[in-house]
Every structure is written in structure tokens, then in C-alpha cells.
Amino acid sequence: MVATLISSKHVAPKDAQDGHRYSLTATKVYRGDIPSTFSIWEENSSGRATFPWRIGTSYLLFLSYSKDDRAWTLDGCGNSGPIRHRSAALNKIEEIQQTKDGGKILGTLLFSKGTPEPVTVIARSSKSHRDYRAISNRQGTFRIDVLSGRYNLHMRPEGWTFQAYDLTYEDPKDLTIEDGGCAQVELQASKTK
């Protein structure tokens, strides 16, 4: 999304980490549902933004909602920042938004020991039951190009189970792909006995 900073307030609660609450006005939302005026909570920690916040400045922001803080938080991907420094990313987002031929599922398989085995990853459409496949590489990564829709991921070979890694945002059992969209998943692999 693109938003303009309208105010900033330092907050120092007695029982929690101090930080800042920023109020912004959304000027363009690319994905998700966010009010036209919203707040970002940023605690005073190593997870802070890598850029200075300035009132009146427009920013490209990647956010997730925190129920505990009742505010939005910056995604730690490092792509958020002032528009004047994020023009390449913004241009790519605009290009992707114009795409009408589906999207991508990108993933990483995390193995507890050794080099990852090649794994066939199957994305099954919830609507048409059509399968799209990819084989993971030596690093355990895979990419599947799919039409827009909802998907459920399955893995082969037999003898392995895969669960969503704790820090992944997406649910591999219910992925929604929009035209020009991308879902990223990390899956922890375990050998069954």
C-alpha cells in the first residue's frame, strides 16, 4: 500500500516496550482491507523501520495487523520505505497488478537434517480440482505458476509430513491466489516412522 504520515506519538506504557504510534492516510491499497486512516505501532526495538518517519512523507508499506497492539505493524521484509526510494518496487507492483494470467506459489521446505530431498509439491485447485506441480531444488525451494483461485498444497514422496513453519503467514491448506499475486510458504519436513 501507499500511505502518507499525518502524525507521530511516542508511547511509553508502564508494562510494555515503549515505541511510537504513527497515524497515516492510505492513498492506494494493493492488497487487503485497510481503513483510509489507520495506525502503525512500532516498538522501540531492533524490529524498527530502517528509514526515518517524516510527517507529510508518502511511504510504500507492507503491513500485517496486530490484535494485541490494535494497530498495523511493518512486515520485516525490508521493502517498506519512502516512495522516493522505492520506485522500482512500486513499478513492479503496478506491473503485477496488471497481470491477468494467475499468480505464483513460492515455497521453502525446511529439513531438520542434511540436504533436502527432491520433493514433488502439488497445488490442487479447490474449485476445478486441477493439479499444478513443481519439484523442490537442492535448497528446498519451489515455484508453481497457477491460475487465480484457491489451492491446497500436498507433498510427495510418501514417508514425509509437512507442516506450516511457525513464521509463515500463509496457510498451505488454503492459499488464495489473485491475478498477479504471490503466496509464500515455509514448510517444516518430518520423516514419518
Residue frames as qw, qx, qy, qz and C-alpha x, y, z in Angstrom:
[[0.000, 0.888, 0.459, 0.000, 0.00, 0.00, 0.00],
 [0.340, 0.350, -0.060, 0.871, 0.95, 3.63, -0.31],
 [0.372, -0.807, -0.453, 0.061, 0.20, 5.93, 2.64],
 [0.221, 0.648, -0.165, 0.710, 1.14, 9.38, 3.93],
 [0.462, -0.280, -0.614, 0.574, 2.22, 10.01, 7.53],
 [0.147, -0.769, -0.267, -0.561, -0.05, 12.54, 9.27],
 [0.401, -0.779, 0.275, -0.396, 1.12, 12.28, 12.92],
 [0.673, 0.163, -0.652, 0.308, 3.55, 10.54, 15.26],
 [0.529, -0.704, 0.157, -0.446, 3.33, 9.98, 19.02],
 [0.306, 0.333, -0.829, 0.331, 5.84, 8.42, 21.42],
 [0.790, -0.421, -0.156, -0.419, 4.12, 5.92, 23.73],
 [0.237, 0.391, -0.793, 0.404, 5.71, 4.57, 26.94],
 [0.775, -0.418, -0.283, -0.380, 3.34, 2.11, 28.64],
 [0.430, -0.661, 0.533, -0.307, 4.31, 1.02, 32.16],
 [0.780, -0.178, 0.589, -0.115, 4.05, -2.71, 31.50],
 [0.828, 0.429, 0.319, 0.171, 5.31, -2.99, 27.90],
 [0.575, -0.014, 0.269, 0.772, 8.03, -1.91, 25.50],
 [0.130, 0.728, 0.111, -0.664, 7.90, 1.79, 24.59],
 [0.463, 0.225, 0.653, 0.556, 7.51, 2.81, 20.99],
 [0.143, 0.244, -0.141, -0.949, 5.71, 5.04, 18.51],
 [0.418, 0.543, 0.722, -0.100, 2.20, 5.11, 17.16],
 [0.069, -0.186, 0.411, 0.890, 2.03, 6.59, 13.68],
 [0.496, 0.587, 0.516, -0.378, -1.20, 7.76, 12.05],
 [0.171, -0.188, 0.637, 0.728, -1.37, 7.55, 8.27],
 [0.623, 0.489, 0.177, -0.585, -3.78, 8.10, 5.42],
 [0.610, 0.069, 0.727, 0.308, -3.94, 5.36, 2.79],
 [0.299, 0.588, -0.220, -0.718, -3.71, 6.67, -0.77],
 [0.687, 0.319, -0.526, -0.387, -3.51, 3.32, -2.63],
 [0.665, -0.283, 0.651, -0.234, -4.20, -0.20, -1.32],
 [0.378, 0.400, -0.741, -0.385, -2.89, -3.04, -3.48],
 [0.577, -0.110, -0.806, -0.078, -3.99, -5.98, -1.36],
 [0.288, -0.271, -0.748, 0.533, -6.10, -6.47, 1.74],
 [0.218, -0.790, -0.454, -0.349, -8.65, -4.38, 3.56],
 [0.440, -0.214, -0.341, 0.803, -7.44, -1.33, 5.46],
 [0.029, 0.875, 0.428, -0.223, -9.29, 1.83, 6.53],
 [0.427, 0.793, 0.062, 0.430, -8.44, 5.12, 4.84],
 [0.078, -0.758, 0.443, -0.471, -6.91, 6.39, 8.12],
 [0.930, -0.212, -0.296, 0.047, -5.05, 3.86, 10.26],
 [0.353, -0.835, 0.410, -0.096, -2.29, 3.47, 12.88],
 [0.790, 0.299, -0.488, 0.221, 1.03, 1.69, 12.81],
 [0.659, -0.726, 0.191, -0.041, 2.60, 0.55, 16.10],
 [0.700, 0.488, -0.405, 0.328, 6.37, 0.35, 16.17],
 [0.728, -0.669, -0.045, 0.140, 8.09, -0.68, 19.39],
 [0.055, 0.894, -0.442, 0.039, 11.49, 0.71, 20.24],
 [0.822, -0.259, 0.497, 0.097, 13.44, -2.44, 19.37],
 [0.287, -0.341, 0.690, 0.570, 15.62, -3.94, 16.65],
 [0.357, 0.446, 0.795, 0.204, 12.45, -4.54, 14.61],
 [0.127, 0.756, 0.170, -0.619, 12.03, -0.82, 13.90],
 [0.644, 0.748, 0.157, 0.021, 11.81, 0.58, 10.40],
 [0.715, -0.108, 0.202, 0.661, 15.10, 1.04, 8.57],
 [0.227, 0.507, 0.279, 0.783, 14.03, 4.50, 7.43],
 [0.031, -0.160, -0.422, 0.892, 13.09, 7.76, 9.20],
 [0.054, 0.690, 0.719, 0.063, 9.41, 8.62, 9.58],
 [0.116, -0.126, -0.003, 0.985, 8.57, 12.19, 8.50],
 [0.313, 0.615, 0.562, -0.456, 5.16, 13.87, 8.64],
 [0.430, 0.731, -0.069, -0.525, 3.86, 14.60, 5.13],
 [0.055, 0.457, -0.819, -0.343, 6.03, 11.91, 3.51],
 [0.885, 0.146, -0.078, -0.434, 4.46, 9.11, 1.44],
 [0.295, -0.442, 0.847, -0.026, 5.60, 5.52, 2.01],
 [0.724, 0.103, -0.600, -0.323, 5.31, 2.14, 0.33],
 [0.412, -0.400, 0.652, -0.494, 4.29, -0.16, 3.20],
 [0.619, -0.026, -0.768, -0.165, 3.99, -3.91, 3.70],
 [0.349, -0.372, 0.456, -0.729, 1.86, -4.45, 6.82],
 [0.463, -0.265, -0.843, -0.067, 0.16, -7.04, 8.99],
 [0.444, -0.640, -0.055, -0.625, -2.43, -6.38, 11.69],
 [0.308, 0.090, -0.796, 0.513, -1.60, -6.92, 15.39],
 [0.496, -0.628, -0.510, -0.317, -4.69, -7.57, 17.53],
 [0.624, -0.444, -0.396, 0.506, -2.64, -7.15, 20.72],
 [0.298, -0.209, -0.014, 0.931, -1.46, -3.66, 19.72],
 [0.309, 0.757, 0.529, -0.228, -4.73, -2.78, 17.94],
 [0.168, 0.837, -0.262, -0.450, -2.61, -1.37, 15.12],
 [0.865, 0.488, -0.099, 0.067, -0.77, -2.38, 11.98],
 [0.567, -0.631, 0.415, 0.328, 2.90, -3.42, 12.13],
 [0.383, 0.708, -0.491, -0.331, 5.55, -3.32, 9.43],
 [0.993, 0.107, 0.007, 0.051, 6.42, -6.60, 7.79],
 [0.532, -0.683, 0.382, 0.325, 10.08, -7.32, 8.46],
 [0.821, 0.386, 0.315, 0.279, 10.82, -7.92, 4.78],
 [0.428, -0.451, 0.181, 0.762, 12.66, -4.59, 4.50],
 [0.302, 0.388, 0.581, 0.648, 10.79, -3.46, 1.38],
 [0.100, -0.901, -0.420, 0.043, 8.83, -0.71, 3.14],
 [0.467, -0.274, 0.022, 0.841, 10.17, 2.82, 2.83],
 [0.178, 0.651, 0.057, -0.736, 9.70, 6.31, 1.45],
 [0.729, 0.602, 0.315, -0.088, 8.22, 6.31, -2.06],
 [0.294, 0.888, -0.330, -0.132, 11.18, 8.25, -3.45],
 [0.152, -0.551, 0.820, 0.030, 13.44, 5.29, -2.52],
 [0.520, 0.073, 0.841, -0.127, 11.02, 2.52, -3.52],
 [0.514, 0.517, -0.164, -0.664, 10.13, 3.46, -7.09],
 [0.290, 0.292, -0.866, -0.285, 11.49, 0.18, -8.56],
 [0.075, 0.167, 0.941, -0.284, 9.38, -1.89, -6.13],
 [0.385, 0.490, 0.367, -0.691, 6.34, 0.30, -6.75],
 [0.440, 0.463, -0.473, -0.608, 6.72, -0.03, -10.53],
 [0.185, 0.113, -0.971, -0.098, 6.94, -3.83, -10.19],
 [0.221, 0.321, 0.775, -0.498, 3.80, -3.90, -8.01],
 [0.456, 0.528, 0.029, -0.716, 1.94, -1.83, -10.62],
 [0.364, 0.362, -0.745, -0.426, 3.12, -4.22, -13.36],
 [0.032, -0.054, -0.985, 0.158, 1.99, -7.26, -11.34],
 [0.341, 0.391, 0.528, -0.672, -1.41, -5.66, -10.70],
 [0.497, 0.474, -0.272, -0.674, -1.97, -5.52, -14.47],
 [0.082, 0.201, -0.960, -0.176, -1.36, -9.27, -14.85],
 [0.730, 0.026, 0.088, -0.677, -4.46, -11.31, -15.68],
 [0.765, 0.239, -0.571, -0.177, -2.99, -14.78, -16.05],
 [0.871, -0.344, -0.342, 0.078, -2.78, -16.08, -12.50],
 [0.240, -0.870, 0.371, -0.221, -0.03, -15.94, -9.94],
 [0.548, 0.395, -0.702, 0.224, 2.66, -17.89, -8.15],
 [0.812, -0.575, 0.014, -0.101, 3.13, -20.10, -5.13],
 [0.408, 0.619, -0.572, 0.351, 6.68, -19.83, -3.81],
 [0.822, -0.536, 0.009, -0.192, 7.91, -22.05, -1.03],
 [0.201, 0.588, -0.737, 0.264, 10.76, -23.39, 1.03],
 [0.904, -0.272, -0.315, -0.101, 10.91, -26.85, 2.59],
 [0.147, -0.734, 0.556, -0.360, 12.86, -26.89, 5.85],
 [0.890, -0.025, -0.455, 0.030, 14.54, -30.21, 6.70],
 [0.611, -0.773, 0.159, -0.058, 15.94, -30.82, 10.18],
 [0.634, -0.461, 0.527, 0.327, 18.99, -32.75, 8.95],
 [0.547, -0.030, 0.653, 0.523, 21.11, -32.74, 5.84],
 [0.082, 0.152, -0.456, -0.873, 20.42, -31.67, 2.29],
 [0.633, 0.267, 0.320, -0.653, 16.76, -31.53, 1.32],
 [0.432, 0.144, 0.851, 0.262, 15.48, -34.40, -0.77],
 [0.196, -0.053, -0.459, -0.865, 13.69, -33.52, -4.00],
 [0.244, 0.373, 0.771, -0.455, 10.00, -33.27, -3.17],
 [0.009, -0.391, -0.636, -0.665, 7.09, -33.04, -5.58],
 [0.117, 0.319, 0.452, -0.825, 4.83, -30.22, -4.44],
 [0.017, 0.433, 0.778, 0.455, 1.25, -30.34, -5.73],
 [0.200, 0.180, 0.251, -0.930, -1.11, -27.35, -5.65],
 [0.051, 0.399, 0.893, 0.203, -4.69, -28.62, -6.03],
 [0.208, -0.233, -0.164, -0.936, -7.40, -26.17, -7.08],
 [0.251, 0.176, 0.744, -0.594, -10.34, -26.15, -4.65],
 [0.563, 0.435, 0.104, -0.695, -12.75, -25.35, -7.49],
 [0.708, 0.467, -0.386, -0.363, -11.61, -27.34, -10.53],
 [0.883, -0.318, 0.345, 0.018, -9.54, -29.98, -8.65],
 [0.720, 0.630, -0.195, 0.215, -6.83, -29.38, -11.25],
 [0.765, -0.514, 0.087, 0.379, -3.26, -30.07, -10.05],
 [0.372, 0.863, -0.283, 0.189, -0.18, -27.91, -10.65],
 [0.918, -0.308, -0.012, 0.250, 3.22, -29.41, -9.79],
 [0.244, 0.845, -0.432, 0.201, 6.82, -28.49, -9.09],
 [0.894, -0.137, -0.297, 0.306, 9.86, -30.33, -7.75],
 [0.373, -0.913, 0.123, 0.108, 11.89, -28.67, -5.00],
 [0.577, 0.674, -0.391, 0.245, 15.55, -27.91, -5.72],
 [0.679, 0.070, -0.552, 0.479, 18.69, -28.64, -3.64],
 [0.031, 0.225, -0.385, 0.895, 17.92, -25.66, -1.40],
 [0.026, 0.398, 0.856, -0.328, 14.39, -26.94, -0.77],
 [0.250, 0.438, 0.102, -0.858, 12.72, -24.11, -2.71],
 [0.309, 0.358, 0.822, 0.317, 9.96, -24.43, -5.30],
 [0.238, 0.323, -0.042, -0.915, 7.79, -22.27, -7.55],
 [0.279, 0.398, 0.863, 0.139, 4.40, -23.17, -9.00],
 [0.181, 0.075, -0.223, -0.955, 2.62, -20.96, -11.55],
 [0.123, 0.418, 0.888, -0.147, -1.16, -21.26, -11.12],
 [0.099, -0.560, -0.457, -0.684, -4.37, -19.65, -12.33],
 [0.243, -0.331, 0.352, -0.841, -6.17, -17.38, -9.86],
 [0.765, -0.304, -0.445, -0.353, -8.17, -19.31, -7.27],
 [0.592, -0.608, 0.421, -0.321, -7.88, -21.25, -4.02],
 [0.690, 0.367, -0.623, 0.037, -5.33, -24.04, -3.53],
 [0.808, -0.518, 0.252, -0.121, -4.33, -26.76, -1.10],
 [0.284, 0.672, -0.683, -0.021, -0.68, -27.97, -1.10],
 [0.973, -0.167, 0.143, -0.073, 0.24, -31.68, -1.00],
 [0.016, -0.743, 0.659, 0.117, 3.68, -33.28, -1.00],
 [0.993, 0.106, -0.048, 0.010, 5.27, -36.45, -2.36],
 [0.520, 0.053, -0.841, -0.141, 7.15, -38.78, -1.64],
 [0.773, -0.510, -0.291, -0.240, 5.37, -40.90, 0.89],
 [0.779, -0.185, -0.366, 0.475, 7.03, -41.15, 4.29],
 [0.264, 0.073, -0.179, 0.945, 7.22, -37.41, 4.88],
 [0.088, -0.819, -0.563, 0.070, 4.85, -34.97, 6.57],
 [0.297, 0.278, 0.042, 0.913, 4.95, -31.24, 6.10],
 [0.209, -0.781, -0.533, 0.248, 3.56, -28.59, 8.45],
 [0.173, 0.893, 0.057, 0.412, 3.47, -24.82, 8.12],
 [0.541, 0.074, -0.397, 0.738, 6.57, -23.36, 9.77],
 [0.260, -0.642, -0.530, 0.490, 5.79, -21.13, 12.76],
 [0.116, -0.535, 0.028, 0.836, 6.76, -17.88, 10.99],
 [0.119, 0.200, 0.698, 0.677, 4.93, -18.44, 7.71],
 [0.312, 0.174, 0.179, -0.917, 1.97, -16.11, 7.05],
 [0.609, 0.144, -0.435, -0.648, 0.15, -18.34, 4.58],
 [0.722, -0.101, 0.605, -0.320, -1.86, -21.50, 5.28],
 [0.042, 0.309, -0.828, -0.467, -0.68, -24.19, 2.83],
 [0.187, 0.319, 0.928, -0.039, -4.06, -25.93, 3.14],
 [0.207, 0.826, 0.521, -0.066, -5.94, -22.82, 1.98],
 [0.333, -0.292, 0.235, 0.865, -4.00, -20.49, -0.33],
 [0.401, 0.813, 0.389, -0.165, -5.77, -17.78, -2.28],
 [0.444, -0.143, 0.405, 0.786, -4.01, -16.60, -5.43],
 [0.344, 0.817, 0.244, -0.392, -5.18, -13.48, -7.26],
 [0.691, 0.627, 0.117, 0.340, -4.10, -12.45, -10.75],
 [0.301, 0.750, -0.288, 0.513, -0.59, -11.09, -10.37],
 [0.596, -0.695, 0.242, -0.321, -0.46, -12.35, -6.78],
 [0.529, 0.364, -0.728, 0.241, 2.02, -14.48, -4.91],
 [0.789, -0.568, 0.038, -0.232, 1.76, -16.72, -1.86],
 [0.346, 0.552, -0.699, 0.294, 4.89, -17.64, 0.07],
 [0.873, -0.423, -0.029, -0.240, 5.03, -20.65, 2.37],
 [0.135, 0.541, -0.796, 0.234, 7.65, -22.28, 4.55],
 [0.908, -0.192, -0.179, -0.325, 7.05, -25.91, 5.46],
 [0.309, -0.567, 0.740, -0.186, 8.82, -27.97, 8.12],
 [0.765, 0.196, -0.557, -0.256, 9.51, -31.51, 6.88],
 [0.515, -0.426, 0.672, -0.320, 9.40, -34.53, 9.21],
 [0.372, 0.190, -0.881, -0.225, 10.09, -38.18, 8.43],
 [0.802, -0.269, 0.050, -0.531, 7.21, -40.46, 9.44],
 [0.341, -0.430, 0.827, -0.126, 8.10, -43.67, 11.26]]
